[in-house]
């Protein structure tokens, strides 16, 4: 399925944002605000065409400082939020990259901006304003060197409380889908867009044309084998890797089981007013088909979104369950029952196939090896 060599989604996006920054030099109507995390999130290529906004002479280790710089990098999420909101209200555009675990610092400010957008839609003389776009990086599933303190996907849950007309949540699984998603978000108006993406190299699942089609739909079937006995679904970079691997395990261990693999990029397409009923059924099977869902954030976010769909109880969501420490990626996945073995075993049980015990025994063997060696075995790499 992979179409290219592994790629870092945010580094790839950084090259595209660099071109965008250069293309808007004459108008100077696009800025990036970031809490001191541009380089660590692999977006720092933009500094080859603009500087960090700084008006004083400064001697020391700081680089790329310029009074005319269009990157505002200040270690204060509140400050960045306030500046970007004001900048958007002048009719211009911007992007707010932030560590996923720390963006919740601005929850209250996001709430107020969402209320403003909701009320502004009913005021006929107000022109639309560019959307408030978050790019959440350094996501929790690969924070093995920082650990528990950097694992917190709760911003998704907060934004889900806002009206769907003014909020969207995107989970692009690779570099091309991230490019397509960012382009759509930056072109939109009147919304709060939350995009969650990995900075680490990972599989490139779709070419650019396929990524455009997939993102336009919001969800799509990646692998099918006829009428499914079980559906494996996924949303987010690491969950996609694990879910694709889980489907492969089931094909090897239970070849007669018909598995449908579905990927979701737009979380709100799961809601009753998202995908049409026929397309929802094409992605997730009929009302009697169990769905095992590997999700980037807290499982509750998927259950909230599905409320109102027929038989939401057939969805069994694996995600972040507040289990973590400074450990290996595989250990973190197993701790939250989100590894490929956990997903495959759950799917096998719900489909009535007797391979779950063997899958979990293999998981435990690999976990013991990872804890003994301090690094993950090659069998559980991307």
N, C-alpha and C positions, 0 to 999 in steps of 0.2 A: 504493500500500500504506500509506503514512503516513497517520495518522488525525488529526493535530493539528499545531499550530505546533511548531517545534523547542523542545525543553525540555532543561534540565540535569538529568540523573538525580539527582545528589546534592543539588542545590538543592530539587528536588521531594521527595526523601527527607527533607531537613531540615525542611520544613514538616510532614511526617507525624510525624517524631520530636519536634517541638515539641508537637504535640497529645498524643503519647504521654507526654511528660514532664509535661505539665499534668495529664493524666488519672491519673497515678500519684503526684501530689503528696501525697495523704493517706497512702498506703502507703510512699512513698519507697523503693521497692524496685527502681528502675531508675536506672542511672548510665551516663554516657559517659566513657570514658578515652581521651585523645588526646594524642599527642606534639606539642603546640603547633601543630596544623595544622587546627583546626576551621574557622576563617574561610577559609583558602586553599582548603579543599575544599568551600566553600559549604554548610556545615552549621551556620553560626553563628546561624541563626534561633532555635535552642533557647535562646540566651542572653536571649531576650525573656521567658522564663518561669522561668529558673533562672540561677544565677551560676556562675562558676568557683570551685571550692572553695579558699578561702584564709583562714587564721585570723588573720593579722597585718594591721595597718593598713599600707597601702602607698601612698605618694605617687608619682605619676608617670604614665606613659602607659597603664598597665594599666587595663582596663575590666571591668565585670561581675564584680567580686570579691565573694564572700560566704562567711561561715563555713558557711552552709547550702547552698551551691551543690552541684549534682549533676553538674557537669562537672569532671572532673579533667584539667587540661591541663598536662602537664609534659614537657619535651623530654628524655625518657628512655624509650625503648621497653621496656627491662627493667623499669623501675619500674611503668609502666602495666600490663604483663603480670602482674607479681606482684600488684599491687593487685586487678586484675580477677579473677584466679584465686581469690584469697582471698574476694573479695566474692561470687562465684558459689557458693562452698562454704558460705556462710551461708544459702543458699536464695533468693538474689536474682538479678537479671538485669542484663545490661550489654552494651555495644557498644564495640568498639575500632576506630575509624577510624584509618587510617595511610597514609602514602605507600607505594605498592606497593614502591618500590625499597629502602625501609629497614626493612620489617617483618621481613626475614630476620635482623635483629639478634637476634630472640627465638627463632630456630630451636631451640636446645637446650631452652628452657623449654617450647616447644610439644611437643617430643618427650616430655618427662616428663609433661606433662598428658595426652597421648594414651595413654601407658602406664597412668596412673592410671585414666582412663576405661575402658580395656580390662579392667583387673583389677576395677574396681568393679562391672562388669556381672555378675560371678560371685559377688558378696557379697550374700546375700539380704537382710540387714538394712539395706543402704544404700539410701536414697531417691535417685531420680534428681536430678541437679543441672542447672540451666539450661546450655544450650550456650555455649561460648566462641565469640563471633561477631566476625569481622574484616570490616570494610568497607574494602577496599583501593582507594584513589583516587589521583588524580594519576598515572594509569597512563602507561606509557612512550611510547605512540604519539603523545601530544600534548605532550611535554616539550621543545618547540622552544626555549624560553627558558632551560632548564637543561641540556638535552643529555644526553650520554652517561652522566653520573653519576646521572641519574634514570631510567635504563632498566634494569630488572632484575625480570623476572617469575618469578624462581626459587622464590618461596615456594610456588607451585602444585606444583612438583616435589617439594618437601620434604613437603608434606601428602599427596601421592600415595603416599608410602612407608608411611603409616599404614593400619591396618585400615579397610576401607570401612565397617564398622559404626560407627566413631566419627569419620569425617571425610567432608566433602562440599565440593565446589568448584562455585560458581555464577558464571555469566558473563551476567547480564541485559543485553540489548542496548539497553534504553531505560528511560525513567523509570517507566512502569507495571510493567514486569517487575521492576524494582528494588524497587518498593513491595511487590509480591506476595512476592518472595524474602525481603525483610527481615522481613515479618510471619511467614512460615513459619519462618525461622531463630530469631527471638526466642521463638516459641512452642515450639521443640523442646527436648529435653533430651538430655544425654549425648553431645553431639557437638562437634566443632570444625568450624565453618562458615566457609568463606572465600568472600566475595562481592567480585567485582572489578567496579567500575563507573566510568564517566567523570564528571568534573565539568563538562565542556564541553557546550554546547548541541548537540543532535543530533536526528535524526529520531525521531518518536514512532511506532513501527511498529505497535503494537497498542493497542486500547482496553483498558479495565481487565478486562472479562469475557474477552476473548481472551487477555490476559496471564495470567489465572488458569488458563485451560485449558492454555496453552502451558507454564507453569511446572510444573503438576501432571504433565504428561507428561514433561518434561525435555528433549524435542526434538520438532520437528514440521516438516512440509513447509509452506513458505510459497508456493511457486510450483511448479506441475506442468504437464506437457505430454504426459502419457501415459508409456509405457515409455521411460525416459531413455536417451540416448546417453552422458550424463555427468551426474554430480551435483556441484553446487557446495554445499559445506557451510560453516558459519561458527559461531564462538563468540566472543563479546566485542563491545563496542561498535563500535570502529573496524573490526575485521574484518567485521562485519555490513554496515557502510556500503560497504566495498570489494567485498564479495561480491555484494551486491545490484546494485551498479554493474557488476560483471563480468557478471552474468547479463543485464543490459540491453544491454551491448556485444555479447554473443553473439547475442541476439535480433536486433539490428540488422545485424551482420556475417555471421551464419550462421543465417538464419531457419529452415532445415530441420533444424537440430540441436535435438533435444529435450533441454531442460535442466531438471533438478529442483533446486530451491533449498530447502535444509534448514537450520534454525537450531537450535543446541544451547544450552540454558541450564544444564543440570546435566551437568558433564563425566563423572561416573561412570555416566551412562546409556549411555555407549559401551562400558562393560566387559561381559564375558560375563554377569554377573549383574545387568546393568542392564535396558535395554529387552528385552522378549521378542523372539524371533527374527523373528516376523512383523512386529512394529512396526519393528524395526531395518531389515528389508528394505524396508518402506514408506518409511522415511526415506532410506535410502542405496542402494536398488536391489539387484539381484541380484548374485551373486558375481562376475560378469564385467563389471560396470559400474564404470568408474573414478570415483573421488571426489577432487576437488580441494578441500582444506579450508583455509580461512582462519582461523587460530587466534590468540588474543590473546597467548599466551606462547611458550615454547620448543616447537618441533615435537615434541620427544621426549616431552612430556607426553601428547600424543594417542596416539603410538605405544605408550607404556607402557599406557595405558588400554585400547587396542584388543587388546592381547595376549590370545590365546585365542579371539577371534572368527574365523570362517572367512575366509580370504583377506584378512588385514589389509594385505597388500602392495598392494592396489588403492587404498589411501588415500595420497594425496600431500599432505603437510601443509606449508603455508606459515605462518611465524610469525616471531617475533623470533630473529635469528641472530647477535646480538651485534655488529651493525653499526650505528653511530650517531655523531652529533656534534650540535653546536648548529646546526640547519638547519631547513628548512621541513618540515611534516608529509608532504608528497608525496615529498620527497627521502628522508626516513627510510623511508617505505614501500617505495620503489623499491630503496633500499640493502639491504633485507631481502627483496626479491622478494615483497612483500605488497601491492603496489598492485593496483588493479582490472585494469590491463593485464596484469600478470604472472599474475594468477589466470585471466583469460580466455584468455590465450595458452596457458597450461599445459593448461587444459581443452580447448581446440581441438585441440592436438597429440594429446592422449590419446584424443580422439574421432575423430581422423583428418580434421579439417577444416582446410583450408589458408588460415587467416587470421592465424596467430600472428605472422608476420613483420610484417604491416601493423600489428597491435596494438602490437608492441614498438617499431616505428618511431614511432608516435604517442606512446608513452610517452616515448621519448628526446627527442622534440621538446618536449614539455611540461616535461620535467625540465630541459632546457637553458634554457627560458624562466624557470622558477622560480629557477634558480641565477643567471641574469642579473639578474632583477628583485628577488631577495630575498624574494619572496612567491609563493605558489602561484597558478597561473592559475585563473580561476573554473570551468573545465571539470572540475576535480578536487575541487571542494568537496563537502560532504555532500549 
